């Protein structure tokens, strides 16, 4: 229906802050984007075009805290293995200075893939549960969508939400920041 889904969801759910990064424009047919909804005002929002063919990107959002900033990186990776490896190398460098980090998105690869293992080797991110299938939403058989967090952040629970409004099922993760880290209001 040509509705900006990020804006629509933000308005319907009462999120005062929202942002989208359009990565692919398909004329009057569609736009593909990464999106953020937040109840806390981010201190920085950066858009990054990922290496490889056009249409893939990452949003890097920073929130001020009582200590070091919290980084949130939302991305959509390429279909090809070599391109994903280049993209994850780029993203690893981009987020390397965050001690409190959430990295999420459509990775288009499984936990056992070479490029996924490379990401874990290059960063201080916890290995996520790899048994929850997200794709395709109507009959999920692959785990290509991930939410990874730094070791400083506690993962209280993780689940796939059985609500197929897309070709991917959403992932829900409940996180707890370190006790000494408070988001600036």
Buried (B, 14 or more C-beta within 10 A) or exposed (E): EEEBBBBEBBEEEEBEBBBBBBBEEEEEEEBBBBBBBBEBEBEEBEBBEBBBEEBBBBBBBBBBBEBBBBBBBBBBBBEEEEBBBBBBBBBBEBBEEBBBBBBBBBBBBEBEBEBBBBBBEBBBBBEBBEEBBBBBBEEBEEBBBBBBBBEBBEBEEBEBEEEBEEEBBBBEBEEEBBEEBEBEE
